[in-house]
Amino acid sequence: MTSTVKILKEIDNHVGNLIDKHYQLDAEIDNASEVVPDEYVTRLKKERLKTKDELSYVKFQLSRMCH
């Protein structure tokens, strides 16, 4: 396997993990909204936003590399 293929597989894996994490946080926020303290939900929302920002950054960097 070439180093380029290996890097692309690692990026694909990372993006998949970010997407999974975002969906998990979404579900946890939906389930926790009325049961747990607001501070906990706020922390989850910040983590979800951080994950979304990282995903957007990776996608942006990839699009720059392809053009």
N, C-alpha and C positions, 0 to 999 in steps of 0.2 A: 504494500500500500504506500502510495507516495505521501509526502508530508502535506501536500495541498489537500488531498482527499481526507487525511486524518484531521486536519484543521477544520475542514468543512463539516465533517461528522461531529466534531466537538462543538462547533457553533450550533449545528442543528439540535444537538442534545441539550445545549444550554437554553436555546429558545423554547424547546419543548418543556423543559423544567420550569421556565418562567411562566409559560402559559398555564401549566398545571397548577403552579403556586397561586396564580391570579384567580383561577376558578375555585380553588380550595378556600382562599380568603373570602371570595364572594359568598360562597356557601356558608362559611362560618359566620360572616357578618349577618347574613339573612337569618340564620338560626339563633344568633345571640342577641339580636337587637333589643328584644324586650325582656331578656332573662338576666343579663349580666350588667355590671356597672357601665356607665357611659364612657369612663376612662378606657376600659378594655376595648369597647367598640371603636373608640377613637384611635387607639393604637393599631387595631386591625386595619382600619381605613387608611392610616398613614403607611402601613406596610404594603397594602394593596397598591396605593399610589406610587410608592417607591418601586415596586415590581413592574408596574405599568410603564413608568418612566424608563427603567432599565431596558425593558422590552422594546420600547420605541427607539431608544438610543442604539441598540444592537441592529434593529431593522434599518435605521437611518445610515449607520456605518456600512452595512452590507450594500445598501442601494448606491452609496457613493463609490464603493469598490467596483460595482458592476457597470458603472457608466464611464 
